[in-house]
């Protein structure tokens, strides 16, 4: 079975086309507050949807899980993560 996701960038968000072997469906992630360019909640929601789609979201009983969240702009090296959104493994 061939599973994949296509992500298309728009002016104010993203379209996801998900193919799961049984069909396809589209999801829309729109910027919630267009007046606040630092608000990236729609991107965080999209990343969690991708984890769920591929069955990688885990549960609270797992020894390690992936967490996607905001971190302060001065708490990381730009080479390690994209500006404003951080990724870490929870142990």
N, C-alpha and C positions, 0 to 999 in steps of 0.2 A: 504494500500500500504506500502510495506516494503522498506525503503531507508537506505542504509549504505555505508560506505567507508572503504576500507581496505588499510592500509598504510604499504608498505614494504620498509625497509631501504636497500640501496645499498652502495657500497664503495664511490660513488661520488654523491649521491642524494637519491631520493625516487620515488617509483612507487605508484600511487593511482589507485585503482580499485573502480569505483563508480557504485553502483546499485541503480536505481531510479524507479523501478516498471515497466518500459518500456523496460529495457535492461541494459547493462553495457558498460562502456567505461573505457579505461586506460589512465592515464596521467603520464607524466614523468617530474620530476623536477630535473634537473642536476645542480650541482655546476657550477657557471659561470666562476669563476676564481680559478682553482685548486691550484694556487700558493699562494693564500691568504686564509688561513684557517678560518679567521674571517669573510669572506664574506658569509653571509647567506641569500642573496636575494632570492635564490630558496626556502628556507623554508618560508619566508614571503609570496611569491607568492602562495605557497601551502596552507598556512593558509587562505588566502583570497579566494582561490578556494573552500575550504571547507565551508567557510561562505556563499559564493554564492550558492553552491550546496544545502545547507539546507535552503536557503532563509533568512539568518540572517545578510546579509551585510548592510541592511538599506539604507537610503538616506540622503542627506544633510538637509532635512527638519525634520528628527527625532530629538526628544529631546536629546536622547543619542545614540551613536554609538560605535562600537568597533574599535580600532585603533591598528595595529600591526606594530612595528617599532624597530629600533635599539636605544639603549641608551648607554651612556658611561659605560665602565666596572666598574667604581668606584661609580656609582650613584644609586646602588640598593643593596639589601640584597639577596644573592644567594638563601636563603630559599624561597623568594617570587617569583622569576622568574628564568628561566634557563639562564645561562651565555650568554650575548650578545644580547638577543632578549627580548624586553619588551612588555607587554600588558597593555593597559589602556582603560577605558571607557571615551569617549569624551562627555562632556555635553555642 
